[in-house]
Amino acid sequence: MSEDLSLAATSWGHLASFNAMASRCEVLIRTVDKAQAFAMAYQVLHETRRIEQKYSRFNTRSLLSRLNANAGDWQNIDVETSALLVFSKQCFDLSDGMFDITAGPILKLWNFGPDANVPSSASIERALKYVGFDQLSIEASRLYLPRGMSLDLGGIAKEYACDRAASLLMLDYPHVPALVNLGGDIACASIVDKPWQVGIEDPSALNHARQTISLTCGGLATSGHTRRYLLDEGKRYGHILNPNTGYPLERAPLSVTVMAANCLVAGMLSTIAMLQGANAQTFMASQNVDFHICN
């Protein structure tokens, strides 16, 4: 796995990069010790890939794929999976049912590549019969997923991996400032005196920052549809779906960026804000966190 990791010296330390979870990932490490920087970056890579291999619905051998394949029976789950399901229930409740990890059947219908088409209304209507978090039965060590339903943890897995990787660095290297960036989901691995400068991408000029914010602790996440969307007969469809209709959201901001105590909470709030559509600003204003909305 080490061949998948690149490491470059910088004026402030080292920058490591790798690909995971369909994203370009980075670890910024303020140390001149190359061996130490490599060990830290490799730890992030290893943990990120572990979570990806366990919870990706695109990996047919993942735990998540196995749970989906065996829908209709009670299945044993481990502590980590149980905790993620409990957190998903909190997301579902806070969003009034809009943040729903059982949206797998409708997610499978939508492809946001260059040659994608809008699914038929009949196929969406059929898929919606198998969506609804309240149909799950979750216990401490087992799960009942009704037949025909499927889970998708794409809304929280990358943020969870970011926090996990940062917490491992904080545990093993508490005095080395580091920043974990998994495709724009960010977590500080230690509280720093010198803030990290993080740019918020301008939706109208991709790869350019609309503004820069200072981050000394906690996490940051951005949800939006500036990069993943499809055009069909002149209409633009973003990739964030409404689980009640089966279609992409309408009247949602281009992006919502949230700074919170950790990346998982930041990601939850930014996604729920997107799911609020035109009410995103009102929702975020009630959450007592720093945020930035691009319309």
Disulfide bonds with the S-S distance in Angstrom:
none
